[in-house]
Amino acid sequence: MKRAPHPNPAVSVIIPVMNEKSTIGRVIREAAKVHPRTEVIVVANGSTDGSIAIARKMGARVLQFGKPLGHDVGRTIGALEAKGEVLLFIDGDMVISAANLRPFIYAVREKGVDAALNNYSGPVRKAKVHSVVLAKHALNAVLQRPDLKGMSFTAVPHAISRRCLDTIGAEALSVPPLAHAMAVKQGLKVKAVHTVNVGKINKPRPERERKNPLERLILGDHLEAIYWLLSCTDERGGFEDRLRKREMAL
């Protein structure tokens, strides 16, 4: 069912899309139901499979780019165009029910949360933990937020307030760990609010991973976040050196 964007939206749902014709219709259908005043913004970058036509048919506002923008750049593009006071970020290849998306909206609108995160840390109880999962935990440790474990802006769904967007800037959203670090460091209310096990519903992309593996990119994003943190604190990220007598080693 086509649902036109609300002229005065309270919620902007931002969906980066690249060749997601098998799922995008259902993704938009659920997204449009999260709030009575919702706009759905599809950032189509490099799509050639008919995803754009489906998105328009479903009533989404489509921002079309002929070539791929780069991983997560669509979040920045969508945020710059969003009119809502709450920005909800999801992906075009994961169908998540409106019932599982509304808690993120509620946390921002009703509970004063600035960044409502998915309470999902990835699989950690295994002999060899994935490097991206380790990076997420490490970043939160450096941010002195071990309570967040492996939760961050990297995983969808998550929602942010207009205040969060204005504080960290839309550009930071292209590097999710950086956006996460900025939100925490600048004193915004960052909280895990609801669990969506995206590990189970995120379809594997073996061909894409062979051509453009995301693991190194995401690890690099985390290093960029840590570099930013060091640039606004000190070489120890604000941690004390305790009782070490480094001069004795010279």
C-alpha positions as CSV (number, residue, x, y, z in Angstrom):
1,M,0.0,0.0,0.0
2,K,1.4,3.4,-1.0
3,R,1.6,5.9,1.7
4,A,2.6,9.5,0.9
5,P,5.1,11.3,3.1
6,H,3.6,13.5,5.8
7,P,4.0,17.2,4.9
8,N,5.1,18.0,8.5
9,P,6.9,14.8,9.6
10,A,7.8,14.1,13.2
11,V,9.9,11.1,12.1
12,S,12.3,10.7,9.1
13,V,13.2,7.1,8.3
14,I,16.4,7.0,6.2
15,I,17.1,4.0,4.1
16,P,20.3,3.7,2.0
17,V,19.6,1.3,-0.9
18,M,21.7,-0.4,-3.5
19,N,20.0,-3.2,-5.5
20,E,17.5,-4.3,-2.8
21,K,14.5,-5.1,-5.0
22,S,13.6,-8.3,-3.2
23,T,13.2,-6.5,0.2
24,I,12.8,-2.7,-0.3
25,G,9.1,-2.8,-0.7
26,R,8.5,-4.6,2.6
27,V,11.2,-2.4,4.3
28,I,9.3,0.8,3.3
29,R,5.9,-0.7,4.2
30,E,7.1,-1.3,7.8
31,A,9.0,2.0,8.0
32,A,5.9,4.0,7.0
33,K,4.0,2.6,10.0
34,V,6.3,3.7,12.8
35,H,4.5,7.0,13.4
36,P,1.4,8.8,12.0
37,R,3.7,11.6,10.8
38,T,6.4,9.8,9.0
39,E,8.5,10.5,5.9
40,V,10.5,7.7,4.3
41,I,13.7,8.8,2.5
42,V,15.4,6.3,0.3
43,V,18.9,7.1,-0.7
44,A,19.5,5.1,-3.9
45,N,23.1,5.0,-4.8
46,G,24.2,2.9,-7.8
47,S,21.0,0.8,-7.9
48,T,20.3,-0.8,-11.2
49,D,17.8,-3.6,-10.4
50,G,14.5,-1.8,-10.1
51,S,14.7,-0.8,-6.4
52,I,14.2,2.8,-7.3
53,A,10.9,2.2,-9.1
54,I,9.6,0.1,-6.2
55,A,10.6,2.8,-3.7
56,R,8.7,5.5,-5.6
57,K,5.7,3.2,-6.0
58,M,5.6,2.7,-2.3
59,G,5.5,6.5,-1.7
60,A,9.1,7.0,-0.5
61,R,11.0,10.1,-1.3
62,V,13.9,8.9,-3.4
63,L,17.3,10.6,-3.6
64,Q,18.9,9.0,-6.6
65,F,22.6,8.8,-7.4
66,G,24.0,7.0,-10.5
67,K,27.1,5.7,-8.8
68,P,27.7,4.2,-5.4
69,L,28.4,6.8,-2.8
70,G,30.4,4.7,-0.5
71,H,29.4,2.7,2.6
72,D,27.1,4.7,5.0
73,V,27.4,7.9,3.0
74,G,23.7,7.5,2.3
75,R,23.0,8.2,6.0
76,T,24.6,11.6,5.7
77,I,22.7,12.4,2.5
78,G,19.4,11.4,4.0
79,A,20.0,13.3,7.3
80,L,20.7,16.5,5.4
81,E,17.3,16.2,3.7
82,A,15.3,15.0,6.7
83,K,12.6,17.2,8.2
84,G,11.7,15.1,11.2
85,E,12.7,15.7,14.8
86,V,13.6,12.0,15.0
87,L,15.8,10.3,12.5
88,L,15.6,6.6,12.3
89,F,18.2,4.7,10.3
90,I,17.6,1.3,8.8
91,D,18.9,-0.7,5.8
92,G,17.2,-1.6,2.6
93,D,18.1,-5.3,2.8
94,M,16.6,-6.0,6.3
95,V,12.9,-6.3,6.8
96,I,12.2,-5.2,10.4
97,S,8.7,-4.9,11.6
98,A,7.2,-1.5,12.6
99,A,6.6,-3.0,16.1
100,N,10.4,-3.5,16.4
101,L,11.2,0.0,15.1
102,R,8.8,2.0,17.2
103,P,10.8,1.6,20.5
104,F,13.6,3.6,19.0
105,I,11.2,6.4,18.1
106,Y,9.6,6.3,21.5
107,A,12.9,6.5,23.3
108,V,13.8,9.7,21.5
109,R,10.4,11.4,21.5
110,E,9.2,10.4,25.0
111,K,12.3,9.5,27.1
112,G,14.7,12.3,26.0
113,V,17.3,9.9,24.5
114,D,19.5,11.5,21.9
115,A,20.8,8.3,20.4
116,A,18.6,5.2,20.8
117,L,20.8,2.2,19.9
118,N,20.0,-1.4,19.0
119,N,20.8,-3.5,22.1
120,Y,22.8,-5.9,20.0
121,S,26.5,-6.5,20.6
122,G,27.1,-9.3,18.1
123,P,28.3,-12.9,19.0
124,V,30.9,-12.8,21.7
125,R,30.7,-16.3,23.2
126,K,32.9,-18.0,20.8
127,A,36.5,-19.1,20.6
128,K,37.4,-16.5,18.0
129,V,35.4,-13.3,18.1
130,H,35.0,-11.3,14.9
131,S,37.3,-8.3,14.7
132,V,34.5,-5.9,14.1
133,V,32.7,-7.1,17.3
134,L,36.0,-6.6,19.2
135,A,36.4,-3.1,17.7
136,K,33.0,-2.1,18.9
137,H,33.7,-3.2,22.4
138,A,37.1,-1.6,22.4
139,L,35.7,1.7,21.3
140,N,33.1,1.8,24.1
141,A,35.9,0.9,26.6
142,V,38.0,3.8,25.4
143,L,34.9,6.0,25.6
144,Q,34.5,4.8,29.2
145,R,31.1,3.4,28.4
146,P,31.6,-0.3,28.9
147,D,27.9,-0.6,29.7
148,L,27.3,-0.2,26.0
149,K,29.4,-3.3,25.2
150,G,29.3,-3.7,21.4
151,M,26.4,-1.4,20.7
152,S,26.9,1.7,18.5
153,F,25.8,3.7,15.5
154,T,27.3,1.0,13.4
155,A,24.3,-1.3,13.8
156,V,20.8,-0.6,12.7
157,P,18.1,0.1,13.7
158,H,19.0,3.2,15.6
159,A,17.4,6.6,16.0
160,I,18.8,10.0,16.9
161,S,17.3,13.3,18.0
162,R,17.5,16.5,16.0
163,R,19.7,17.8,18.9
164,C,22.1,14.9,18.3
165,L,22.2,15.7,14.6
166,D,22.9,19.3,15.2
167,T,25.6,18.5,17.8
168,I,27.7,16.0,15.9
169,G,26.8,17.1,12.3
170,A,25.4,15.1,9.5
171,E,28.8,14.4,7.9
172,A,29.9,12.3,10.9
173,L,27.1,9.8,10.1
174,S,29.1,8.6,7.1
175,V,31.5,7.1,9.7
176,P,29.2,5.5,12.3
177,P,31.8,4.8,15.0
178,L,32.9,8.4,14.7
179,A,29.3,9.6,15.1
180,H,29.0,7.3,18.1
181,A,32.2,8.6,19.7
182,M,31.2,12.2,19.2
183,A,27.7,11.7,20.7
184,V,29.1,10.0,23.8
185,K,32.0,12.4,24.2
186,Q,29.9,15.5,23.8
187,G,27.5,14.4,26.6
188,L,24.5,13.4,24.7
189,K,22.2,10.8,26.1
190,V,23.2,7.5,24.4
191,K,21.3,4.4,25.4
192,A,20.5,0.9,24.1
193,V,16.7,0.8,24.1
194,H,15.6,-2.3,22.2
195,T,17.0,-5.6,20.8
196,V,16.8,-6.5,17.1
197,N,19.0,-9.5,16.3
198,V,20.2,-8.2,12.9
199,G,22.8,-11.0,12.8
200,K,20.0,-13.4,12.0
201,I,18.2,-11.3,9.4
202,N,21.2,-9.7,7.6
203,K,21.5,-11.7,4.4
204,P,25.0,-12.8,3.4
205,R,26.6,-11.0,0.5
206,P,29.4,-13.2,-0.6
207,E,29.9,-11.6,-4.0
208,R,30.0,-8.1,-2.5
209,E,32.4,-9.2,0.2
210,R,34.8,-10.7,-2.3
211,K,34.9,-7.4,-4.3
212,N,34.7,-4.9,-1.5
213,P,35.1,-6.5,2.0
214,L,33.6,-4.4,4.7
215,E,35.6,-5.7,7.6
216,R,38.7,-3.6,6.9
217,L,36.6,-0.5,6.2
218,I,34.7,-0.8,9.5
219,L,37.9,-1.4,11.4
220,G,39.3,1.7,9.8
221,D,36.2,3.6,10.8
222,H,36.8,2.6,14.5
223,L,40.4,3.7,14.3
224,E,39.2,7.1,12.9
225,A,36.9,7.4,15.9
226,I,39.7,6.7,18.3
227,Y,42.0,9.1,16.5
228,W,39.3,11.8,16.9
229,L,38.9,11.0,20.6
230,L,42.7,11.3,21.1
231,S,42.7,14.6,19.2
232,C,40.3,16.2,21.7
233,T,41.8,14.6,24.9
234,D,45.4,13.5,25.0
235,E,47.5,10.6,23.9
236,R,46.0,8.3,26.5
237,G,42.4,9.2,25.6
238,G,41.8,10.8,29.0
239,F,42.9,7.8,31.0
240,E,45.3,8.3,33.9
241,D,48.8,6.9,33.7
242,R,48.5,5.8,37.4
243,L,51.8,5.1,39.1
244,R,53.9,4.3,36.1
245,K,57.4,5.8,36.3
246,R,58.2,5.9,32.6
247,E,61.3,8.0,33.1
248,M,62.9,5.0,34.9
249,A,62.8,3.1,31.6
250,L,65.0,5.7,29.8
